[in-house]
Amino acid sequence: MDAARLHIAGYEAAVGPCADTGPEQQQPAPVTPGPDATRLDIHCFDPGKPEPERPDSARPLTGTRRRRTIVITAIGSVAGGLVLWAADPGAFAGLPAAFWVMAVLALIADARPYLVPGRRASAIILPSICFTFAILLAWGGPPALAVQFAAVTVAGVRLRHSVRRTLHLALQHAVALGAAAAVAALTSLRIGPEDLAAGPSWHDAALTCATAAAWIAARYAAAAAVRRWTVDSRPRIHRRRGHADLLATAALLLLGPILLVAAVVSPALLPLALLALHAVHRMVRWAGESERAARFDSLTGLPNRRALQAAIAERSPDRRRALLLLDLDRFRTVNDALGHGAGDRLLARVGDRLAAVVPAHDLVVRLGGDEFAVLATRVEGPAAARRIAQHLSEALSRPFPLDGTPVELSASIGIALQSGRRDAGTLLREAEAAMYEAKQRGDQLAVHGPDAAHHSPDRLALLAELRTALRKDPADDGIVLFYQPQIAIATGEVTGVEALLRWCHPRRGTVGPEELLRAAEPTPVMRMLTARVLEEVIIQLAQWCSQGRPLRAAVNVSARDLHAGDIADRVGALLERYAVPAELLQLEITESALMADPHRVLETTTRLSRMGVAISLDDFGTGYSSLQHLRRLPLAEVKIDRSFVLGMATDKGDAAIVRSVVGLAEALGLRAVAEGVEDEATWRLLAAAGCHTAQGWFHARPMPAADLAEWLARYRPVQPRKIDSGKPSKL
């Protein structure tokens, strides 16, 4: 057993036993009935990829089974022709040379049948129908049926169909020809050589179109009936298909009367029709290429986002599924180190490996960039989804050989569970939110479900209202910024401020930054919010500069902003637009953002630092980062988390941690900023420890920009004395 099969076996084991699943669960549910009840699964669309497992009735035929199928179908075709001859021997008497030329050309044409791709399948169109339709119009139904049976046999052999699938195809064409013959008989339509010699009328042309329409309608109806009887009786979700199959069928049928006109002149002209058939073949091929471009990724050959959305919408709503969104960690480093060509090859190999370990009943998709997704269709709950994610992660953990270099990859996986009729957009957003949650926590995977805090109805309502507010004019959105001063402990001077977000909600009142960030950070709304805050802060900095009172302002940015990579461009454009020096802006990042993707954060912060924007590591001591990040990142300061500062006056452990962080920052040449300084005792302890800057209610509460100006006018710097002295001195 090869590696791919071992991984598929492991994947199936992760999902759980499926022995009780019915036939409808062993293959994806079909979609809108087309002209053919026999379909090719979407996984087989790319001829360059190995064909997945199918039910016995749909497998390609090889060896002895194929030879047996050829013999059976050939005997069946001959038997059908003999039955037709026995039923109406007069219809076969005295057939002219033109008939025999058309019959031979029909067999030759069906050696190359057309496959028109649909959303998840390909419809089969037989080019022989132009000849059999012409025979029907000139010499009646029985000869046309006999030739069609023989042509279907050739097509079935060429497509390696089973006997059952070939019979289905023959049944559809027999019903179609029968309906067309009935219309021709009811309207007394007959376009034989003698009729053509007299010249057909416009009435005959109209009746020919009606006969062709009956042919098409009957075949679609037969295909629907065959599908309903042979698959299952569950209701289907009907979706609109493209019109390429309808146009190709109509073009072939209406080519029939033209062939009869050519036969009147000389049967030797009939082989020229193969050129027209080649043109129809090209049209069908272009339709397939267009369909592939619309629903398949050109780099990996996998289905794309549009195909995933269609699959989520079309599959049966009574089955529980899971969407697993995979974001490759540190993929950008491969592009930087080996080039974009190597990165593209790596993405293609990742797609191949995922496709190899995921069974055919599930769907592997490339969403774009370094994001992939797996739609798992046999999931019993969160535990099974987690096992699938772990299996996928194990498959990606094996090195990828690239230009002689083994490349190690990992992925952050977000899982969204689906049951019932839920739209693809919602499922994708939930999976993306879970993926970012995994990155922020430094975990390998996260599940988005009803028990998640960010999934509560109140949180979702708050998020929707925030998104609506951000799309309004800034004067009407209710979003305001408060500024809290930062004080140099040694001198008492104001060194800067931190911008803190508030939202004056019309019903909820004032919504604080913690609640806002919990709702927005796992979603794309966070980037909208950051853009809004950055612009307002930089506008305020420009106003302070124009008033002759330049202040440095610190702004918190999220992991989503840092991972997007374009924040440096946005900050640079804002600073240039409002003519604000870069050293007046400081961005604060958290340890959780750093742990999610250290290489991408390093690249973004390095660009910002080279622009002159200071970088601060916020909430230091509460995350899981390595101390080496303090050395590698272009930091200007570290902010000691308030949870340590608040207790340092009464807890020796907290005091020891604060002193250690201050000493570490001093040794690395960084500023140490203490948050949560709320009393004089803490302030004086920080001064004794050598901390550089204090921020907290002991000096000032957060306030709007207008109140800050008044506070600055009243403020007088104070300097702490030694711990054993009395009150602090005023300078």
N, C-alpha and C positions, 0 to 999 in steps of 0.2 A: 504494500500500500504506500503510495507516494505521500510527500509532505502535504500537498494540497488536500488530499482526501483525509489525512489525519486531522488537519485543521478543521475541515468541514465536519468530521465526526465529533471533534471537540465542541464545535459551535452548536451542533444538534444536542450534544449532551448538556451544554449550557442552557439551551432553551428549555429542555425537558422532554419527556416522552411524548410522542405524537401518535401513538398507536390507535387512539380513539378518534382520530380525525377522519372525516368522511372524504369522499372523492373530491368535493369542492375545495377542500383545504390542501390537497396535494398539488395544486397548481393554481396560479393566479386566476381570479375570476375573469371571464371574458368581458369584452366591452361591447359596444354597439354592433349588432349583427351587420355584416357587410355582405358582399356578394359570395363569400365563401365561408362555410362553417369550419373549415380546417385552417388553423392559424399557426403562424410562427411566432414564438415568444419573443419579447423584446430583447432578451439576452442573446438571441441568435442573430440580431440585426447586423452586427459587425462580422463580416465573413472572415476577418483576420483573427478572431478570437475563437477558442474552443467552444463547442456547442454544449450547453448545460444538459443535465439530466431531464428527461421528459417522460411522460407516461408511455407505456408500450405502444399505444396507438399513434404516437407522434414521433417516435424515434426513426432516424434514418435507417434504411434497410441495407444490410451488408451480407455478403456470403450466400449461404444456402437459403436463408430466409428471403433475400432479395430475388434470387432465381425462382423460388417457389411463387413469390408474389407476381413476378412477370408472367409466369406460365398461367397462373389463375386469372389474372386480369385479361390476358390475351384470349384465353378460352372464353371468358365472359363476354368480351367484345364481339368475338365471332358468333357466339350463341345469340347475343342480342341482335346482330345483323340478320342471322338466319330467321329469328322469330319475326322480325319486321318483314323480311322477304316472304315468309309463309303467310303472314297476315294480309299482305297486299302485293302479290307478285306483279301486278300490272304496273305498279309505280316504279319498278326496277327494269321494266322491259324497254329496250330501245333507247337507253340513255346515251346521249351524244358524247363526243370526245371532250367537250368543254367540261362536262360533269367529272370525268375521270381526271382531267388535269387539276380541277379544283380539289378533288378528293386527295390527290397526291400532295398538293401544296398545303392542304390542311394538316396532313401528317407531318410534313417538313416543318411547318410553322410552329407546331406545338412541341417540337424538340427544344424550343426556347421560350417557355411561358414567362409571363410578366408577373413580378411581385410588386404590388403597390403597398408601401409601408403605411400603416395607420399609427395610432397612438401607442398601441402595445402589440401590434400584430401586422401581418402582411396579407393582403387579399390577392388571390390568384386570378389572373385574367389570361384566358387562352386566346392567342391570336387567330386560332382556327375558326373563331365564330364569324369572321367576315366571310369565309368561304361557305360555312354551313348555312348562314343566313341567306346568302345568295342562292344556294341550292334549294332552300325552302321556298324562296320566292319564285324560282323557275320550275322546279320539278316536284315540289310538295314535301310534306313532313317526313315520311318514312326514309327516303334516301338521305335527307339531312340528318336524321337521328342516327342512321347507320354510320355515316362518316364521323359524326360527333363522338360516338362511342369509341371508334378506333382512335380518334385524336386524343380523347381523354386518357386512353390507355397509354399512349406515347408520353403525354404530360406526366402521368403518374409515375411511369418508369423514370423519366428524367428527374423528377423531384424526389424520387425514392419514397413515395408514399406507400403506406400499407394498403391492403385490399379494401379495408373499411373506408379509408379516406378517399381512395379513388372512386369507390361506389358513391360516396357523398357528392363528390365533384360531378360524377356522371348524372346523378339524380337531379342536381340543380340545373344542369344544362338541358336535360330531357324535359323538365318542367318548363324551362324558359322557351325551348323550341315548341313545346306543345301549346303554350299560351299564344306564341306568335302565329302558329299554324291555325289556331282557332280564330284569331282576329282576321287573318288572311281569308279563311273560309267564309266567315260572316260577311266580309266586305267584298267577296269575290275578287280578291286581289291575286293576280297572277302576272308575273313579269317574265315571260319566257322569251326565247329568241324571236318567235313570230310576233309577239307583242311589241318587242323593242324595234323590230323592223318597221312597224306601223307608227312608232313614236309614242312613248308614254306621255300622259297628260299631267297637269298640275295636281289633279285629283289623285292620280296614282302615287305621286311624290308624297302627298299628305298622308295617304293610307300607309305608305312604306314607313314614314316616321311614327305613325300610330302603332304599327306592328313592332317596330324596334322598341318603342316605349313599353309595350306589353312584355316583350322579351326581358327587358331590364327589371320591370316590376316583379315579374314572376320569379326571376332568379333571386332577388333580394328576399322575397317572401319565403322561397324554399330554403334559403340559407338560415333565416330566422327560425323556421320550423325545425330544421335539422339540429340547430344549436339547442333549441328548447328541449327537444326529445332526447338528445344524446349527452347533454352535460348535466343540468339539473333544472329544477323548477323554481329556483329562487328569483325574486324580482331583480332586474338589472338597473344600473344607473346609466341611462343613455346619455351619450355625449356626441357632440357634432364631430363628424369626421371630415377630412378633406375631400375634395371633389375630383381628385386625380383619377380614382378608379372609375367613377361615373363618366368622366369625359373620355377616358380611354375606351371604355366599353361602347359608348355611343359612337365614337369615331370609327371603331372597327365594324360595328353593325352597319352604319351608313356607307361604309366602303363596299358593302355587298352589291348594291345596285350598279355601282360603277364597274365592278368586276363583270357583271352580266353584259354591260355595254361593250366592254373590251372583248368579251367572248363572242359577241355577234360579229365584230370585225374580224378577229382571228384568235383562236385559243392560244396561239403562240405568244400573245401579249400578256396573258395572265401571270406568268412568272415575274413580270415587272412589278406586280403588286408587293413583292417581297421588299422592294425599296420603301414603299409606303409603310409596311409593317415595321421596317427598321426605324422610320421616323417616329412611329408610335412608341416603339421600344425606347427611343431616346427621351421622349416626353415622360414616360413612366420613370426612367432612370433619373431624370432631373427632378422629378417629384420626390423620389426617394432621397436624393442628395439634399434637397431643400428640407425634407422632414428630418433628416439626420442632423443637419446644421441647426435646426430649431430645437431639437430635443436631445442631442448628444454633444458631449464635450469633445472638441477637436483634438486636444492634447492626449487625453487618456482613453478616449473611445467609450467612456462611461456615460450613462444618462446624466442630464444636467438638471438644474433647479426646476425648469419648466416641466421636465418629465416627472420629477418627484411630485410636484404639485398635482399633475394629472393623475399619478398613481394613487396619491392620498385621496383624491376626490372620487376616483372610479372604483376603488376596491370596496368590497362588501363592508358595510358599516357595523355588522353584527360580530365582528372579530376584533379582539383587543390587539393593538399593535404598539410598537415603540419606535420613536425616531431617535437615532443616536447621531449626534453631530460631533465630528472629530476635527479639531484644530491642531495642526502640527506645531509643536514647540520648537522655537529657535530655527525655523526654516530659513529665515532671512540670512542667517550666518552662512548657509550653504551657498546662496546666491552671491554673497560678498566674497567668500573664499574661493569658490570654484567657477563662478560665472552663472549667468542666467540660463545658458544652454544646459549646464549640468543640473541646475535646479529644475528645469522642465523635464529632463530625463528622470530625475528622482521622483517627481510627481507622477510620471507615467508608471514607474515601478511600484509606487505606493498604491496606485489604482489597480495594477495587476495583482498585487498581493491581496488586497482587500477582496477583489473579485474572486480570487482563488479560494479564500477561506470562508466566503459567505455562500450558502446554498442557493439554488436557483429560485426558491420560493420567496427570497428576500431581495431587496433592491439596493445596489450600491450606486452612489451618486457623487459626482464632484460638483460642489456648489460654486466653486470659484476660488482663485488664489490657492491657499494651503488648507482649504476646508473641504472635507468630505462628509458624507452622511450615509447611514444605513437605515433602511426602513425594514424593521423586523416584523414579521406578520404572525408569529406564533409565540406570543409573550403572555405569560400568566400573571405577571405582576412586577413590582420593582426589583425583587430579588433576581428573577430571571433576566431582566434587562441589565442588571449589574453584572451578571455572569457573562452575558454576551459582550458587554463593554470590556470586561477583563480579558476575554478571549481575543478580541480585536487588538487590545493593547499588547498582549503577548505576541501576536503575529507581527506587529510593527516593531517590537523590541529587537528582533533579529537584524543584524547590520545589513545595510544595502550596499553592495559593491558598486562603486561609482568611479570610473577612471582609475581603477587599481586601488582606490581608497575606500575602506569600509566606513560608511556613514551611519552613525547612530541617530535614531529618531525616537521621539515619544510624542504622545498626543494627549491633549486635554479633551475629555469627552463629556458632553452634556446630553442628558436623556430626558425625553418628554414622552409620557405615556398617553395613548389615545384610545378611547373607546367611544363608539357611536359616531355620529356625523359631525366631526369638527374640521374646520377648514385648515388648509395647509399653512396659511399665514400664521395662524395662532400656534400651530404645532412647531413651526420653525422658530418663532419668537421664544417659545418656552424652552426649546432645546438650546438656543443660543444663550439665553439667560442662565441656564444651568451650566453651560460650558464656561462662561465668564465667572460664575460662582466657583467652579472648580479651580480656575486659574488664580482667583483671588485668595482662595484658601490654601493654594499650593498642593491640592489634591489631584489625583488622576482623573476622577470622574465625580459627577454630581447628578442627582435626579431631581427633576422639577415635577412636583406632584401637588395634590390637594393639601398635603401636610406642610408644604414649604411656606415659610412666613411671607415671602414675597408673592405668594399666590392667593392671599386672602382677598375677598371681594373689596374690602375697604382700601387695601393697598393698590389694587388694580384701578379702582375709581380715582384714587389720588393721582396715580400716574397718568391716567387719561386726562384729568383736569390740568395737570402740570404741562402736558404736551400741548393742550389747547392754549394755555396761557402763554407759553413760549412762542407761539405763532402769532400772537397779537403784537401791537405796537408796544415798545418797552415802557411807555408812559402808562399803559393800561393793564399790564400783566400782573401787577401786584408784587413783583419780585424786587426786593430792596436789599442793599448791602449795609451791614453794620461793620464798624472798624474798631478793633481793640488795640490800644497802644502796646508796644513792646519797649521796655525800659532797660537801659544799660545799668546793671547793678552797681558797678564801681563808681559811675559818675552821676547816675540819676537822669541822664539825658534820654529823650525819646529817640530811639533809633529807627523805628518803623511801626507799621501796623499790620494786623492780619485781617483780611476781608472775610467776614462771616455772613453766610446767606440766611435770609429770612423770606418768608412768603406770606404776605397778608391776604389770606384766603377769604373770599366774601362770606363763606358759611362756617369754615373751620376756625377762623381767627388766624393768629400767627402760627405758622408751621415752621418749626426749627430745622436747622441743617441736618441733624442726625436722621430725622424722619424722612426728609426729602432725599437724602443720599441713599438710604436703605431702599427707597422705592425706585429711584432713577438709575442707580449705578449698574444693576445687571442688564439694563436695556439701552437701546440707542438714544433714548431721551437724555442720557447723561452727557453726551457730546453736545447736544443742543444747549443744555444748561451751562456747561463749561464755556461754550462760546459766548453765551449771554453774559456770564460773570466776568470773563476776561475783558470783554469790550468795555463794560461799565467801569471796571477797576482802572483800566488804562486811560479812559476818559477822565476819571477823577484824578489820576496822577498828573495828567496834563493841566488840569485846573490848579492843582496845588503848585505846580511849577510856575505857572503864569502869575500866581499870587506871591511868588518869592519864598515859598515854604515847601521845598521838595522833601517828600517822605518816601521811604521804601515800603511797598505793600506786598504782602505774601498772599498767594492764592492757592487753595488746594486743588489738585487735579487728580483724576481717578485713573485706575488701571486701564480702563477702556480708552481714555484719551492718549495715554502713553503707548498703548499697543497699536493704535491707529497709525502713528508715525507722522502724521501731518500737523501735529500741534506746534512744532517748531516753525513751520511755514506760517501758520495762522498767527502765532505770537509776533513773529518778525514783521508781518504785514501790518498788524495793529500798531506796533511801536513806531513803524515808519509813518503810518497815516497820521497819528496824533503827535508825532515829534517828541516822543518820550524816551529818555535814555534807558538803555536796557538794564543798567545796574539798579534802577529803581523798582524793578519787578523781580519778585522771588516766587518760585513755584515749589509747593510742598507735595512730596510724594510719600506714600505709606509703604511699610515693609511688605504688606500683602501684595501690593502692585509690583513690588520688586521681585517677589518670589514667583509670581505667575509666569513671567518671562524675562529673566535677568538680562539676557543678551539684547533683546529689543529695547528694554528700558535703558540700558547702558548707551545704546546708539542714540536714542532720542534725547536723553539728558546731556550727552556729550555735545550734540548740536546746539542745544539751548545754552550750555555753559560757554561755548565758543562765541555765541552771540553776546555774551555779557550778562545773561539771566542767571541769577543765583539759584541753586538747588538746595532744598532743605529736606532732610529725612524726618518725617513726622511720626509721632507716637513711638519713638524708639524704645525698644525693650519689651514690646507687647507682641511682636511677630515671631517669625521663625527664621529670619535671615541670618546668613553667616557674617561674621565680622569682616571677612575679606571684602564684602561689598562696600564697607566704609573706606577701604583703601582704593578700590577700583573705580567707584562712582565719583564723578566730579562734584562732590558735595561742598557746600559752604558752611553748613551748620547741621546740627542734630537737635531735635526737640525732644526733651525728656517727657514721657507721658505723664499726664496729670495724676494717674493712679498711684505713681510713686511719690510725686511731689506733695500731694495732699496729706500723706501719712508720715512724711519724714520727721515731723516734729514729735511724733509719739511712737513711731516704730523704727527701731534701730536697723532693721533689715532694709526698709525703704530708704533710710538715710544713707546706708552703705551703698545701695545700688545707685543713688543719685551721685554720690561722690565718685564712684567708679566710672560712671558715664562721663562726668565732667573731666576726670583725669584722662580718660581715653580720647575725648574730643580735643583736649589741650595738646596731647601728644601727637595727634594727627593734624594739628593746625586748623581745627574747626571751631566754630562758635557753638557754645552749649546754651540752649534756650530752655528754660523751665516753664511749663504750662501749669495753670491751676494754682498760682500763688495768691492765696486769699487772706493771709494774715502776716503780721510783722515778724513773728517768730520764724516762719518759713522763709521769709525774705532774708532775714539775718543769717539763717543757717546756709542758705544758698550763697550768700556773700562770703561766708567763712570757707565754703567748699571751692570757691573760685569760679562759680558759674558766671557766665558773661551777661545773660539777658533774662529778664523775668517778664511774665505775662500773666495777668490774672486780675481778679476783682480787688485785690489789695491796692492796685494803682488805679484801675478804671474798668468799668463794665464796657461791653461792646455798645457802640452808639452810632447813629447815622452820621454822615459826613458833615452836615451842618452843625450838629452838637459837638463833633470832634474839634471843629475850629474854635468853638467857644471854650472847650476844655483846654486846648493847647494855650489859649490866651491866658487862662487862669493858672496853669500848672507851673509849679516851681520845683526844680530838681532837688532831690534829697539823696544823701549818701549815708549808708549805714556805718555806724562805728563798730568797734570790736564787740564780740559777743558779751564780754564781761562789763561793758560800759552801759550807760543809760540810754536815753532817747537818741534816735538818729539825728544827725546834724543836717541843717539846711545850708545849701551852698549859696 
